Amino acid sequence: MVVPVYNGEGTLAELVERLSTVLPNCATAYEVILVNDGSRDRSWKRVCELAELHSWVRGINLMRNYGQHNALLCGIRSASFDTTVTLDDDLQNPPEEIPKLVARLAEGHDVVYGKPLREQHGLLRDVASLVTKLALQTAIGAETARDVSAFRALRTNARGGFEHFHGPFVSVDVLLTWGTKRFSAIPVRHERRASGLSNYTFRMLVAHAMNMMTGFSTLPLRIGSFLGFSFTFLGIIVLIYVVGRYLIQGSSVAGFPFLAAIIAIFSGVQLFTLGIIGEYLARMHFRLMDRPAYAVRETVGCGPNSNQLP
């Protein structure tokens, strides 16, 4: 189990308690990796307490807040067993649904998503999630993106597809497509947050969607190229119209507003396309800086094979 933790002090104890009941029914050996992603509350202290109380709990404390997917990447790379399940710390995805994902994984899939029967989010969060899934479609395909969620089971060896990935902008779901195409999804319950508010705001989700489109897809560049060709064609049509009017009627197209509108349209498209190119240049710049996806401050727990059942 890999659980990214951010300000999850109020739910961690209950989460681990419920996992202690569920996991023995799923596997003969298991571990829970709690990755503290720069929480501002006492989450890390709670992780340390849980690691001391349970031999199968490990804690990883990141140097600062890197983002949910960066924390997931850290946890997945630290996983010890053949199957990895990722789960948020807010209890919206009940741990009791884990056996469904593991059972579907055993049918021959490499990644299985827990698709919520009904998401318990607000309107803005639902809209932002839709934007994110639309962005995912450009990188991983529409069929897979439709079922993506934070509740997923995967074969740990799928991480071999992104073993050498480095960079600050991470999308675990996109990275998984680098290692496999055998995805599936299964309906699961989705409950309201046990406490607190979601740490994902509308702005953060839209920013994540933009990072995915410019970091893992060439669609924006293609859109820019399409707009460039389209308006070039429009410009040729306008030129033919102006020249034809002059040759036929002996007069040119009068009016400053017409010329100003044409210039404004073409300038806007040029700036839009330059902005897209700038986004890609920024991604290249950060890659050349070789910034890490995360940095670990400390760890607690007993390490691999921490719980072996008879």
N, C-alpha and C positions, 0 to 999 in steps of 0.2 A: 504494500500500500504506500502510495506517495501522496502526501497531503500538503499543499502550499498553505502557509499560515500567515495571515495578516490581520492583526487586531482581533484574534480569535480566542482571547482569554476566556470568554464566557461559555464557549461551546466545546473546547478541547477535551475536558474531562468526560463529558457525556459521549462525545464521539469515540474516544478510546474505549470507554466502557461498553458501548454497543458493538464496537469492532471485536472486543474480547469474546463476545458471544457468537458473532457471525463467522469469524475467520477459522476457528477450529473445524467448522463444518465444510469449509471450502478446500482446505489443504492440510497436509501433515506438518508443514513447516511454513512459517510466515514471519514477516516483520512489518512494522509501520514506521515510515520515514516522515517525520514532521519537519518541513523546511520553513523556518521563520524568515519571512521576506521583509526584514526591517520594520517589524511591528512597533507601534508607538505606545502600546500598552504593556502589560506584564506577560505577554504570550510566551516569551522565551523562558521566563522563570517557570511558567506552567509546563512547558515542554520538558524542562530539566526534571521537574518533579515527577512527571509521568514516566520519563526514561528511567528514573531511579526506582519507581514503583513496579514497572513492567520490564522484564528482560528483553522483550521483543519490540520495544519502542526505541527508535533512534531519533536524535534531533540534530539538525544542521542549521546553524545560525549564519545567515548571510551578512556581509559587511554593511549593506544598506538595502533600501527598497529598490529592487530591479524590475519587478513586475511578475505577475502570476505565471506566465509562460516561461520566464527565465528560471523561476524557482522550480517549476515542474521539470525543466531540462536538467537542473542540478539533481533533483531527486531521482529521476529516471536513470541518469548515469550512475547513481550510487546504488541502484537496486541490485539485490543479490540473487534473486530467484528467477525462474523461467517465465513467470507471469507477473505483470505489473498492473495494478489498478490505481487510477488517479481519482481523487475525490476532494471536493472543496471542504473547508472547515466549518461551513455555516449550517450543516445538517439539512440543507434543502434536498439533497439526494440521500435518501435513507440508506445507511449501510446494509440494511436487511435485503436490499436489492442486488447486492454484489454477486450472490450465487447465480443469478440469471445471466449476468454478463460473462462469468467464468464458464458457465455451461455452454453458452453460444460460442465462446472462443474455442472450446474443445471440438466444435463441429468442423473445424478447418479454417476458420478466419484468423487473421493476424491482428486486427483491431476491431473492437466492438464498442459502439457508443450506447449509452443509456439515454434514449430519446424520451424527454418528459411527456407524459400523457397530457398534462396541462401545466404550463409554466406559471409560477406564482410570482410574477414581477409586475411592476407598474407600467404605465403606458410608454413613458419615455424609454425605460429599459428595454421594453419589447421592441420599440422602433430601432433602438441602437443595436440590439441583437440581430434584427433583420438586416441592417446595414452591414454588420460584420459578416453575416452568412453570405450576402451578395458579394462581398469582397472575396470571401473564401472560394466562391464559385470560380473566380478567375484563376485561382492558383491550384485547386485540387479537384475541380469538376463539380457540376451541379448536384449530381446524385449523392456524393459523399457529403458535401457542404450542408445539404438539407438536414442531416441527422447529427451534425457535430454538437457536442456538449462537453462540459468539463468532467463529466462522469464517463470514464472510458476504461476498458480493459485491453491490454495489448501483450503480445509476446515480446518479452524483454529484448530478444535478439533483433527486433525491428529497429532498435536504436543504432545498429550498425550502419544504417543508411545515412545517419547524420553524426557519425562518430567524430569526424574532424570539423564539424561546424563551429565557427567562431563568429561573434558579432553581437552587438547589443540588442538588435531587433529579432525577437524570437517568436515563432508561431509553431507550437508543438504539432498541431494538426497538419500543417504544411510539411514539416520535417518528416512526419510519419509517411507521407506519400513518397518520399525519396527512397524508402525502404520496402514498401509493399503497396499493392493495389487491392488487397483482399480485405475490404472493409464490410462491416455489417452494423446493424442497429437493432435495438430491442426496446419496446416501450417500458418505462419504469415510472414509479411514483415521483412526484416532485412536490415538496412541501414548502411552506413559508419559512423564512429565516427564524431560527430559534431565538435569536437576540440581535440587537443592533440593526444597522442599515447596510445595504450593499456598498462595498468599496469601489464598485465600478459605476462611474457616472456616465451620462450620455456623451459628454465630451471625450472621456477616456476611451469609450468603446469606438467612437467614430475615429479617433486618432489611431487606435489599434487597427481598424479596418484600412486606413490610409497606409499604415506601415506595411500591412500585408500586401496591398496592391502594388506598392512601389518597391517593396523588398523581395517579393517572391513571384512577381508577375510582370509581364511586359504589356499588359492590356492598356494602361494609361498612355504609353508611348504609341501604341497602335491607334488609340483614339486621337492623339495629337496629329499623327500622320494622316488619318482620315479627314480630320478637320482642315488640315493644310491643303490636301488635294481637293477637297470639296470647295473651299473658298477660292482656290486657284482657278478651278473650273468656272465658278461664279464670276470671277474677275474677267475671264475670257469672254463669257457671255455678255457681260456689261460692255466690254471693249467692242465686240461685234455690233452691239446695239448702237453705241455712240458713233462708230464709223459708218454704219449703215444709214443712220439718220442723217449724218452729214452729207453722204453721197446722194441720198434720195431726195431729201428736203433742202439741202444746202445750208442747214443750220445745226449747231451742236446742241447738246442737252443743257438747258439753262438751269441755273439755281445752285447757290452755294450749299443749301441743306442737303441736296442729293450727294454732292461730292464729300461733304463732311461725314454723312452717314456711312458711305462706302469706306472712307479712310478709318473711321472709328471701328467698323466691323473687322477690317483686316488687321488693324493694330491690336484689337482685343484678342483675336485668334493667335497672333504671333506671341503676345505676352503669355497667353494661356499655355501655349506649347513650350515656351521657354521655361515657364514655371514647372511643367512636368519634367523637362530635362534637368532642371535644377534639383528636383527631388531625387532623381536617380544619381546625380553627381554627389549629393549629400550622402546617400547611402554608400557610394563608392568611397567617399572621403572617410566615413566612419569605419568601413572595412579596412582601409589602408592604415588607419590609426591602430588597428588590431585591439580594439577595446573588448574586454571579456564579456560574456553573457552574464557572469556572476562572479563573485569572490566570496570565499567562505571564511568567516571569522573563527568559528569553533564548532566542534561536534560533541555530542554526548550519546551514550548508548554502547552496547556491546559489539556492534558490528554484525557481519554476515552470519547466517545460520544461528540467529539469536534465539530461536524457539523451535525445537524439534520435538514433536509429539510422538509417543510410542506407537 
